[in-house]
Amino acid sequence: MELPKDLHYSKEHTWVRIDNKTATVGITAFAQKELGEIVYVDLPNVNHNFKQDEVFGSVEAIKTVSDLFMPLS
């Protein structure tokens, strides 16, 4: 598996892509596979600030709910 060079990964299975002043955050393919079918994602409102490793939302799959951890401040 080839990893995109513009993504920066955290130990919590999240990644970030920075483009100018915009940071896009997602979860890794491994995390998606482990969760299975995702049924709901809880995210904060726009313009909230978070510290690295702080919980910023959650992903709900059929059998579990997993916290999302911010990969950077």
C-alpha positions in Angstrom: 0.0 0.0 0.0 1.3 3.4 -1.0 0.8 6.3 1.4 0.0 9.7 0.0 3.0 12.0 0.5 0.9 15.1 1.5 -0.8 13.4 4.5 0.7 13.5 8.0 -0.4 10.6 10.3 -1.0 10.4 14.0 -0.7 7.4 16.3 -4.5 7.6 16.8 -5.3 6.7 13.1 -6.1 10.2 12.0 -4.4 12.1 9.3 -4.1 15.8 8.3 -3.5 17.4 4.9 -2.5 21.1 5.0 -3.2 23.3 2.0 -2.3 27.0 2.5 -4.3 27.9 5.6 -6.7 25.0 5.5 -6.2 21.7 7.3 -8.3 18.7 6.3 -8.5 15.9 8.8 -9.6 12.3 8.2 -9.2 8.7 9.4 -6.9 6.1 8.0 -7.9 3.2 5.8 -7.0 0.9 8.6 -9.4 2.7 11.0 -12.2 2.6 8.4 -11.6 -1.2 7.9 -11.6 -1.9 11.6 -14.8 0.2 12.2 -16.7 -1.5 9.5 -19.9 0.2 8.2 -20.0 3.8 9.5 -23.5 5.1 10.2 -22.9 8.5 11.8 -20.1 11.0 12.3 -20.2 13.7 15.0 -18.1 16.8 14.2 -17.7 20.2 15.8 -19.0 23.5 14.3 -16.6 25.4 12.0 -13.9 27.6 13.5 -13.4 25.6 16.7 -9.8 25.3 17.9 -8.4 22.1 19.3 -5.1 21.0 20.8 -3.1 18.0 19.5 -4.6 14.7 20.8 -7.8 16.4 22.0 -11.1 14.6 21.1 -12.8 16.6 18.4 -15.6 14.3 17.4 -16.6 10.7 17.1 -17.4 8.0 14.4 -20.3 5.6 15.0 -20.2 2.2 13.3 -22.8 -0.5 13.6 -21.1 -2.1 16.6 -19.0 0.6 18.2 -18.3 4.3 18.7 -14.8 5.7 18.4 -13.4 9.1 19.4 -11.6 11.2 16.9 -8.4 12.7 18.1 -6.9 15.9 16.6 -3.6 15.1 14.9 -2.1 18.6 15.5 -2.7 21.9 17.3 
